[in-house]
Amino acid sequence: MRMLMTVKISTAEFNNSLKSGNASKIVNRIIEDARAEAVYFTAEDGCRTAMMVVNFDDPSAIPRFAEPWFLNFNASIDFKPVMTPDDLRKAALDDLGRKWG
């Protein structure tokens, strides 16, 4: 299942990593390991934030994506299922509308 993973990074933890010269190395390693479909960086609620589109079929995969951020940056993480336009077409919305509307 395709998920939008939002990672809000602790400012203090990330600043410590920046000062020690490890931030880029750690972030690159996490991103590489995630093999994400897409990765974007922004600010949300005043925090450095990464938004990643990741795929997994089993909820047991969640720790593989989340733990590196928790352990290295004391991040807070949210997962939301997302769809592409093709996925939405497969949902047969018109049929659902007729059935439930």
DRENLUM-19666 format. One record per residue (C-alpha): x, y, z; residue in one letter. Coordinates in pm, whole numbers, padded with zeros to 5 digits, always signed. Layout:
XYZa;...
//
This chain:
+00000+00000+00000m;+00123+00347-00085r;+00159+00570+00221m;+00247+00935+00274l;+00492+00939+00562m;+00528+01277+00730t;+00835+01312+00950v;+00855+01613+01183k;+01212+01637+01305i;+01307+01762+01650s;+01489+02094+01609t;+01725+02027+01899a;+01821+01677+01781e;+01873+01788+01422f;+02076+02090+01533n;+02302+01859+01733n;+02351+01641+01424s;+02425+01947+01213l;+02683+02072+01461k;+02853+01733+01475s;+02860+01712+01095g;+02645+01397+01078n;+02303+01527+00964a;+02350+01486+00588s;+02506+01143+00624k;+02223+01018+00844i;+01941+01166+00633v;+02092+01029+00311n;+02130+00684+00466r;+01768+00682+00588i;+01634+00795+00250i;+01844+00543+00062e;+01724+00259+00285d;+01356+00361+00250a;+01363+00336-00131r;+01081+00591-00134a;+00880+00672-00445e;+00924+01042-00368a;+01085+01253-00094v;+01025+01621-00021y;+01154+01851+00250f;+00962+02146+00392t;+00872+02315+00719a;+00548+02227+00898e;+00431+02367+01230d;+00772+02530+01269g;+00959+02199+01234c;+01192+02065+00970r;+00976+01810+00791t;+01030+01531+00542a;+00741+01394+00338m;+00802+01059+00178m;+00585+00835-00038v;+00664+00479+00067v;+00513+00141-00020n;+00449-00157+00202f;+00195-00439+00218d;+00225-00532+00582d;+00202-00302+00887p;+00505-00480+01030s;+00710-00269+00785a;+00626+00052+00971i;+00921+00025+01213p;+01163-00015+00919r;+01058+00330+00796f;+00999+00502+01131a;+01272+00384+01368e;+01567+00550+01191p;+01394+00889+01229w;+01292+00819+01590f;+01636+00699+01694l;+01842+00964+01517n;+01625+01275+01538f;+01353+01215+01799n;+01103+01273+01517a;+00726+01244+01524s;+00584+01043+01236i;+00246+01008+01070d;+00140+00761+00801f;-00158+00823+00571k;-00271+00596+00288p;-00266+00778-00046v;-00378+00703-00402m;-00265+00794-00749t;-00522+00900-01011p;-00511+00542-01145d;-00588+00406-00798d;-00883+00644-00770l;-01017+00530-01108r;-01010+00168-00986k;-01226+00271-00690a;-01533+00294-00921a;-01665+00608-00754l;-01966+00635-00987d;-02079+00286-00887d;-02038+00373-00521l;-02234+00694-00574g;-02523+00502-00731r;-02516+00244-00453k;-02488+00485-00159w;-02611+00817-00296g;
//
